[in-house]
């Protein structure tokens, strides 16, 4: 009986850890996406004319 309780306790703690992990991973992922997006925005703003020029160049190449 004691062993069974111990196993259920371990299962519960494992479940809790998995839940925390599940919660952490997507938020970290979205945070990374946000950082990349933000960096790209800043980079595009900084080199706006170059970016537009390269886009027109690419469209001309097609």
PEDA-V495926 format. One record per run of one state. SS is the DSSP state (a for helix, b for strand, c for the rest). FROM is the first residue (numbers start at 0). LEN is the number of residues. If there is no record, write none. Layout:
BEGIN
SS & FROM & LEN
SS & FROM & LEN
END
This chain:
BEGIN
c & 0 & 1
a & 1 & 45
c & 46 & 1
a & 47 & 14
c & 61 & 1
END
